[in-house]
Amino acid sequence: LQSSEKAHLFLDVMSCPFVSIDTRRFLYRKYLKNFEPNLNRSHLEIENDLQSLLQTYWFVKWDELDIVKMIEKKELKESY
């Protein structure tokens, strides 16, 4: 994956209501450790960040997505 594809995927996963909070928290902490090592976020700040990410649409509008319909119409493509 290219850098922009990774960023798009990360943001979509972080905003996806179908991904558990534990998974999103794990991924976000991993992101902070690898890409923002000097940014020391408290537990509360991380939880607030996760909540903000969940309320923001990036590339997929999860509440308007009909995956079954998209599969039937073969609209899903490898984009990441």
WOPE-V275850 format. One record per pair of residues at least 4 apart in sequence whose C-alpha atoms are under 8 Angstrom apart, sorted by the first residue. I is the first residue (numbers start at 1). J is the second residue. Records with the same first field share a line. If there is no record, write none. Layout:
I->J + J
This chain:
1->5 + 6 + 80
2->6
3->7
4->8
5->9 + 79 + 80
6->10 + 80
7->11
8->12 + 58 + 59 + 80
9->13 + 80
10->14
11->15 + 53 + 58
12->16 + 57 + 58 + 59 + 60
13->19 + 24
14->19 + 24 + 28 + 50 + 53 + 54
15->53 + 54 + 55 + 56 + 57 + 58
16->54 + 62
17->54 + 62
19->23 + 24
20->24
21->25
22->26
23->27
24->28 + 50
25->29 + 46 + 47 + 50
26->30
27->31
28->32 + 50
29->33
30->34
31->35 + 36
32->36 + 37 + 39
33->37
41->45 + 46
42->46
43->47
44->48
45->49
46->50
47->51
48->52
49->53
50->54
51->55
52->56
53->57
57->61 + 62
60->65
61->65
66->70
67->71
68->72
69->73
70->74 + 75 + 76
71->75 + 76
